[in-house]
Amino acid sequence: MTLRSVVLGCGSYLPARTVTNAELAVKVDTTDEWIVQRTGIRERHIAADGELTSDLATQAAKAALTHAGIDAQSIDLIVLATSTPDQTFPASAVSVQTNLGITHGAAFDLQAVCSGFVYAMATADSLLRAGTFKRALVIGAETFSRILDWEDRTTCVLFGDGAGAVVLEAQELPGTREDRGVLVSCLRSDGRHKSKLYVDGGPSSTGTVGKLRMEGRAVFKHAVAMVTDVIRDAFKATGYTAQDLNWFVPHQANKRIIDDSAEKLGIAPEKVVITVDLHGNTSAASIPLALDTAVRDGRIKRGDLVMLEAMGGGFTWGSVLVRW
């Protein structure tokens, strides 16, 4: 027998305001056709004034708890993946903890940009399997609209705000690849590429929040090779192949990257979950948002083999293979 981190439920939250490509075309030199052709994005959600990352995360967490059918007081670990915290410190995770009325256990933020949710899943999985905690909320939440240069048409059209969450529970299972829960995670980073996708500010550099900057072509060039690398490592570790997957839930950054990655790996298009058209790139929130969408519309079912993958600033990248 071995401890596995089993998914009990998931949830998500999107701000009420939706911004279409046509609305952005009024503000910057772009068109709906240009954005859709290059990214697949048609609209994105933007947080309201005064709506914080922790607010989005709390709503997603509540939805996940409801879906799991458990009380918040049974949670003893919260890992919040975000690059847009409410404040420099404390961690936004403690605000979520307070909002949920939890006064025990541990809560902390994790920063790996768009790979954040994958990193958070791997971190929570390790802590649960070590026996340190019993139940965890793993959340990805972002308000990227707050760090965008709304005059830069190459970046402002790409990103949106949102949050998604899953509840994980440590359960004793046989220890085979047929177990439910997280089967394997593969994480990577290479800081030589950090200047290709970054924010030009920070407490110890400029003393300001800064704005997002990106070399789009360079990111696209590296993305497909990097994400396929960690997915193949996950297959190697478990003995599974692309044909065994029920669903592929990639980071929702760009439809062309998603399509190219799936094709390179031999994953059938009908197995790919895509929400980038409706959400834009929500960074650490994109995978749990897509997961929740596919669970609630009935695609992802208990027992399904699901591959998660992401690549983000740093560069960071990673994969998690989970049996739902």
Number of C-alpha atoms within 10 A of each C-alpha: 9 12 20 24 30 25 22 20 23 29 28 29 24 22 18 10 12 16 17 16 20 15 13 18 16 10 11 15 11 16 16 18 13 13 20 16 13 11 21 23 28 21 25 25 22 22 23 12 6 7 13 19 27 26 21 25 33 26 21 29 31 22 21 25 23 15 16 17 11 14 11 17 14 15 23 19 26 24 26 31 34 33 23 23 23 19 10 11 9 12 19 28 27 21 19 25 26 13 15 17 11 18 11 12 17 16 21 17 22 22 17 24 28 32 32 32 36 28 29 25 26 22 15 24 26 18 17 23 18 13 10 14 19 19 26 28 29 28 35 39 37 32 30 25 19 17 18 20 15 16 11 13 16 17 16 18 27 24 24 30 30 31 33 34 34 28 25 27 24 24 18 14 16 13 13 11 16 13 20 22 26 23 22 18 25 20 18 16 18 11 10 9 16 16 15 16 19 19 17 15 15 13 10 7 9 10 9 11 16 17 17 19 18 16 13 12 10 12 18 14 11 14 21 20 13 19 26 21 17 21 25 16 17 22 16 11 14 14 10 15 15 18 11 13 18 20 24 24 24 28 33 32 28 20 22 15 21 24 17 15 20 21 12 11 17 12 20 16 14 9 17 19 21 26 24 27 18 17 28 26 28 30 34 37 35 34 31 30 30 21 27 23 20 18 16 13 9 9 14 19 16 11 14 16 22 23 23 23 27 32 31 23 24 20 25 23 28 28 30 24 23 22 22 19
